Structure formats: C-alpha cells, structure tokens
Amino acid sequence: MTTALITGASAGIGAEFAQQLAVRQIDLVLVARSQDKLQELANSLKHQHQIQVDIIVQDLTAADATETVFQTAQQLGRSIDILVNNAGIGDYGDFAESDRDFQLKMVQLNMATIVDLTHRFLPGMRQRQTGGVINLCSVAAFHSMPYFSIYAATKAFILSFSEALWAENRSYGVHVLAVCPGPVGVKFFKEAGFPPFLVNVAARFDTPVETVAQEALKAFENRKPLVIPGNLINPILAVLPRFLPREEVSSFWKLVLGNNVGK
C-alpha cells in the first residue's frame, strides 16, 4: 500500500491530512512532538479505516531530528511515497527586538527541515517513479511582510523550492505541490504573538482545515504545482504583488501590521 509521512500531524492541517489520506486507504507515519495526541489520532484512524499507522514522536527543531525521522521510517520498513511537510512556526513583532534564537528556530523548522526531509525521501520516490511531496506554504509567500518578516520569507523560499522541484521531477513520475492557504484558524496567530485585533481579522478570513487538505489533495492528484485553497481573497492576495511596486506592498503591510506592534 501507499504510505504517507506527515509532519506536524497531531493537530490542525496535519491531522486533517491524516484523516483525508486515511479515507483514501493510505498507510501513515505521523510525526509531531505530542505523543498523546499522535497516539490518539493513530488509534482512531486504525480503527476507522483498517490501515497501518505508526507514530514518530520528535521535535523537528532538534539538531538530529531529520536523521531520526528518516532512520525510524527505515526501521519501520516503510517506503515513504508521499511526504507532507506541514510542521512550521511563526512569530509576530519587530525583527530587531525579537528573540534571536526563536528566529533561527523558525528558519530551521520552516526551511532547513523541509529541505532535509525532502532530500532524504525524494530519491526513493524517483527510483520507484511514483509519489511526491506536499509542502505547506502560505499566501504570505507572495509578500514581504514587516513584523512577520522571517515567516513570510521562509514561506517564499519553500514556494520557490517547491515549484522548482515540481519541474525537476515531472519526468520521474514524482509530483511536488506547494499549498498556499490564507489564515487557517486562530491558534497559529495567537501562538505567534499577534495582538487580539489582528487575531480577529484573521478569523474573519479563516479557511477550514478540511478545505485546505481537500483542495491540496485534489491539486496533488491533478499534478498541479501550486494551489491556493479557500475563498477568493486568497488568490487575490497572491496575485496583487505582481501589479504593484514592491515598496508599496511592503508599506501596506507595515501600515496594517505595524500599528499593532507591542499592543
């Protein structure tokens, strides 16, 4: 059977990917920090869909995290056919006044971990000439965003990386997809330190996790390089920077986000 490995699988978009892949009778390897949540989800999916589900409890910001995940998958005897790079973190605020270690952790998790896991699992997919990689990006990837600078920059990197790999691997029968949703729930924005006003704004444009996973898997099955799930505002936000001077886009986000720094 086909096997998918999902990072950040204990909740949110990652857990929804697990649900929808399980419906497709795809075996799973679930990766996250929370053992209790992972085990509960694994037990539920095994019972509901009669599939094989393994868990790997791992903090992906740890120095040896990607090696541990790869080696554990090997030890489980799992050939990973679909890699869903979902795990990521964000941070709101003035970069110069931010916690340096957290910024570096964000770069590690949002970029380096994805690059490393992809590099480890992609050769097997090419050898088997099947499967692919789904990378969770964001509409923020299309913007330079003051006070959300590192997050947006990491997502821009992953978008470019994903589209390039899509072109590189088509002839091998391997597909790579970048998924760029807008706001998905309010938990992310609260954890990133956004003030209540901006959390409420994000909530107004929320895209359900079910929609994100559903549209992503449809695009993956149709071998698209990019999908922007959700309502019309998301593709508009993605396209808008192409028609405006870059400094105006950055200035717009500074006005929207900057007035709330520290509030």
VENBEL-V40175 format. One record per residue. N is the residue number from 1. RES is the residue in three letters. NEAR is the number of other C-alpha atoms within 10 Angstrom. D_FIRST is the distance of its C-alpha to the first C-alpha in Angstrom with 2 decimals. Layout:
n: {N | N}
res: {RES | RES}
near: {NEAR | NEAR}
d_first: {D_FIRST | D_FIRST}
//
This chain:
n: {1 | 2 | 3 | 4 | 5 | 6 | 7 | 8 | 9 | 10 | 11 | 12 | 13 | 14 | 15 | 16 | 17 | 18 | 19 | 20 | 21 | 22 | 23 | 24 | 25 | 26 | 27 | 28 | 29 | 30 | 31 | 32 | 33 | 34 | 35 | 36 | 37 | 38 | 39 | 40 | 41 | 42 | 43 | 44 | 45 | 46 | 47 | 48 | 49 | 50 | 51 | 52 | 53 | 54 | 55 | 56 | 57 | 58 | 59 | 60 | 61 | 62 | 63 | 64 | 65 | 66 | 67 | 68 | 69 | 70 | 71 | 72 | 73 | 74 | 75 | 76 | 77 | 78 | 79 | 80 | 81 | 82 | 83 | 84 | 85 | 86 | 87 | 88 | 89 | 90 | 91 | 92 | 93 | 94 | 95 | 96 | 97 | 98 | 99 | 100 | 101 | 102 | 103 | 104 | 105 | 106 | 107 | 108 | 109 | 110 | 111 | 112 | 113 | 114 | 115 | 116 | 117 | 118 | 119 | 120 | 121 | 122 | 123 | 124 | 125 | 126 | 127 | 128 | 129 | 130 | 131 | 132 | 133 | 134 | 135 | 136 | 137 | 138 | 139 | 140 | 141 | 142 | 143 | 144 | 145 | 146 | 147 | 148 | 149 | 150 | 151 | 152 | 153 | 154 | 155 | 156 | 157 | 158 | 159 | 160 | 161 | 162 | 163 | 164 | 165 | 166 | 167 | 168 | 169 | 170 | 171 | 172 | 173 | 174 | 175 | 176 | 177 | 178 | 179 | 180 | 181 | 182 | 183 | 184 | 185 | 186 | 187 | 188 | 189 | 190 | 191 | 192 | 193 | 194 | 195 | 196 | 197 | 198 | 199 | 200 | 201 | 202 | 203 | 204 | 205 | 206 | 207 | 208 | 209 | 210 | 211 | 212 | 213 | 214 | 215 | 216 | 217 | 218 | 219 | 220 | 221 | 222 | 223 | 224 | 225 | 226 | 227 | 228 | 229 | 230 | 231 | 232 | 233 | 234 | 235 | 236 | 237 | 238 | 239 | 240 | 241 | 242 | 243 | 244 | 245 | 246 | 247 | 248 | 249 | 250 | 251 | 252 | 253 | 254 | 255 | 256 | 257 | 258 | 259 | 260 | 261 | 262 | 263}
res: {MET | THR | THR | ALA | LEU | ILE | THR | GLY | ALA | SER | ALA | GLY | ILE | GLY | ALA | GLU | PHE | ALA | GLN | GLN | LEU | ALA | VAL | ARG | GLN | ILE | ASP | LEU | VAL | LEU | VAL | ALA | ARG | SER | GLN | ASP | LYS | LEU | GLN | GLU | LEU | ALA | ASN | SER | LEU | LYS | HIS | GLN | HIS | GLN | ILE | GLN | VAL | ASP | ILE | ILE | VAL | GLN | ASP | LEU | THR | ALA | ALA | ASP | ALA | THR | GLU | THR | VAL | PHE | GLN | THR | ALA | GLN | GLN | LEU | GLY | ARG | SER | ILE | ASP | ILE | LEU | VAL | ASN | ASN | ALA | GLY | ILE | GLY | ASP | TYR | GLY | ASP | PHE | ALA | GLU | SER | ASP | ARG | ASP | PHE | GLN | LEU | LYS | MET | VAL | GLN | LEU | ASN | MET | ALA | THR | ILE | VAL | ASP | LEU | THR | HIS | ARG | PHE | LEU | PRO | GLY | MET | ARG | GLN | ARG | GLN | THR | GLY | GLY | VAL | ILE | ASN | LEU | CYS | SER | VAL | ALA | ALA | PHE | HIS | SER | MET | PRO | TYR | PHE | SER | ILE | TYR | ALA | ALA | THR | LYS | ALA | PHE | ILE | LEU | SER | PHE | SER | GLU | ALA | LEU | TRP | ALA | GLU | ASN | ARG | SER | TYR | GLY | VAL | HIS | VAL | LEU | ALA | VAL | CYS | PRO | GLY | PRO | VAL | GLY | VAL | LYS | PHE | PHE | LYS | GLU | ALA | GLY | PHE | PRO | PRO | PHE | LEU | VAL | ASN | VAL | ALA | ALA | ARG | PHE | ASP | THR | PRO | VAL | GLU | THR | VAL | ALA | GLN | GLU | ALA | LEU | LYS | ALA | PHE | GLU | ASN | ARG | LYS | PRO | LEU | VAL | ILE | PRO | GLY | ASN | LEU | ILE | ASN | PRO | ILE | LEU | ALA | VAL | LEU | PRO | ARG | PHE | LEU | PRO | ARG | GLU | GLU | VAL | SER | SER | PHE | TRP | LYS | LEU | VAL | LEU | GLY | ASN | ASN | VAL | GLY | LYS}
near: {10 | 16 | 22 | 25 | 27 | 25 | 25 | 23 | 30 | 27 | 16 | 17 | 22 | 23 | 24 | 20 | 24 | 29 | 22 | 15 | 20 | 22 | 15 | 12 | 15 | 21 | 26 | 26 | 24 | 26 | 25 | 21 | 16 | 16 | 15 | 11 | 14 | 24 | 18 | 11 | 21 | 25 | 13 | 14 | 21 | 16 | 11 | 12 | 15 | 14 | 19 | 18 | 23 | 19 | 21 | 22 | 17 | 20 | 18 | 24 | 18 | 13 | 11 | 11 | 16 | 22 | 13 | 16 | 22 | 17 | 13 | 15 | 18 | 12 | 9 | 11 | 9 | 18 | 17 | 23 | 25 | 24 | 24 | 25 | 24 | 22 | 22 | 24 | 17 | 23 | 24 | 23 | 21 | 15 | 15 | 8 | 7 | 13 | 12 | 11 | 9 | 13 | 17 | 13 | 18 | 20 | 21 | 20 | 19 | 28 | 20 | 17 | 21 | 25 | 17 | 15 | 20 | 20 | 11 | 15 | 19 | 23 | 12 | 15 | 22 | 19 | 11 | 14 | 17 | 15 | 23 | 27 | 27 | 23 | 25 | 25 | 30 | 27 | 23 | 23 | 21 | 20 | 23 | 22 | 22 | 21 | 23 | 22 | 19 | 21 | 26 | 23 | 20 | 23 | 26 | 21 | 14 | 24 | 25 | 13 | 17 | 25 | 16 | 13 | 19 | 22 | 13 | 13 | 17 | 15 | 11 | 14 | 15 | 25 | 28 | 28 | 27 | 28 | 28 | 26 | 29 | 24 | 23 | 21 | 19 | 19 | 11 | 17 | 22 | 16 | 12 | 16 | 16 | 25 | 17 | 14 | 10 | 17 | 18 | 14 | 12 | 18 | 15 | 12 | 16 | 17 | 19 | 17 | 21 | 16 | 17 | 23 | 23 | 16 | 17 | 26 | 19 | 12 | 19 | 22 | 12 | 10 | 17 | 16 | 20 | 21 | 21 | 23 | 24 | 21 | 14 | 9 | 11 | 20 | 17 | 12 | 15 | 19 | 13 | 13 | 17 | 12 | 8 | 10 | 10 | 13 | 10 | 11 | 18 | 16 | 15 | 14 | 17 | 17 | 12 | 14 | 19 | 19 | 10 | 16 | 13 | 11 | 9}
d_first: {0.00 | 3.78 | 6.38 | 9.95 | 13.15 | 16.12 | 19.70 | 22.43 | 19.98 | 22.49 | 24.36 | 25.20 | 23.07 | 20.43 | 20.06 | 20.01 | 17.17 | 15.22 | 16.44 | 15.65 | 12.09 | 11.57 | 13.25 | 10.71 | 8.07 | 6.62 | 6.76 | 10.13 | 12.77 | 16.09 | 19.23 | 22.81 | 26.16 | 26.43 | 24.96 | 26.17 | 24.66 | 21.27 | 21.24 | 22.47 | 19.82 | 17.01 | 18.66 | 19.11 | 15.54 | 14.34 | 17.21 | 16.91 | 13.29 | 12.12 | 9.26 | 9.43 | 11.96 | 14.06 | 17.26 | 19.42 | 23.00 | 24.61 | 27.47 | 26.42 | 30.10 | 30.66 | 31.59 | 28.75 | 26.05 | 23.77 | 24.12 | 23.30 | 20.11 | 18.94 | 20.06 | 18.58 | 15.06 | 15.84 | 17.26 | 14.29 | 12.39 | 10.08 | 9.64 | 10.33 | 9.37 | 11.57 | 14.72 | 16.89 | 20.36 | 22.06 | 24.45 | 28.07 | 31.66 | 34.89 | 38.62 | 41.61 | 45.09 | 47.50 | 45.83 | 49.06 | 49.33 | 45.69 | 44.26 | 43.52 | 40.94 | 38.92 | 39.10 | 37.79 | 35.00 | 34.06 | 34.04 | 31.90 | 29.21 | 29.29 | 29.43 | 29.22 | 26.18 | 24.24 | 25.56 | 24.72 | 21.12 | 20.55 | 22.38 | 20.32 | 16.78 | 17.78 | 18.69 | 15.23 | 14.01 | 17.11 | 16.66 | 13.27 | 14.92 | 12.27 | 11.77 | 14.81 | 17.04 | 18.62 | 22.00 | 24.10 | 27.64 | 30.53 | 33.38 | 35.42 | 34.01 | 36.48 | 39.48 | 41.56 | 42.20 | 45.11 | 44.50 | 40.74 | 40.98 | 38.40 | 35.60 | 36.29 | 36.64 | 33.32 | 31.59 | 33.55 | 32.30 | 28.62 | 29.22 | 30.89 | 28.35 | 25.42 | 27.29 | 28.23 | 24.70 | 23.64 | 26.34 | 25.64 | 21.98 | 22.04 | 22.84 | 19.79 | 17.38 | 16.74 | 17.94 | 19.99 | 21.37 | 24.31 | 24.67 | 28.35 | 29.24 | 32.72 | 33.58 | 30.85 | 32.59 | 35.60 | 34.20 | 33.44 | 36.98 | 38.61 | 36.88 | 37.86 | 41.47 | 42.24 | 45.43 | 45.34 | 46.65 | 43.75 | 41.21 | 42.72 | 42.58 | 38.88 | 38.31 | 40.02 | 37.45 | 34.39 | 31.03 | 28.82 | 25.55 | 23.87 | 25.40 | 24.39 | 20.66 | 20.80 | 22.80 | 20.84 | 17.48 | 19.50 | 21.12 | 17.94 | 16.58 | 20.12 | 20.15 | 23.24 | 24.55 | 26.12 | 26.16 | 28.92 | 27.92 | 30.57 | 34.11 | 36.37 | 37.97 | 34.94 | 34.97 | 38.76 | 38.66 | 36.37 | 38.69 | 42.01 | 42.42 | 42.47 | 45.69 | 47.56 | 49.12 | 46.91 | 49.74 | 50.02 | 46.36 | 46.72 | 50.02 | 48.55 | 45.91 | 48.62 | 50.64 | 47.82 | 46.42 | 49.44 | 51.84 | 49.75 | 49.38 | 50.66 | 51.19}
//
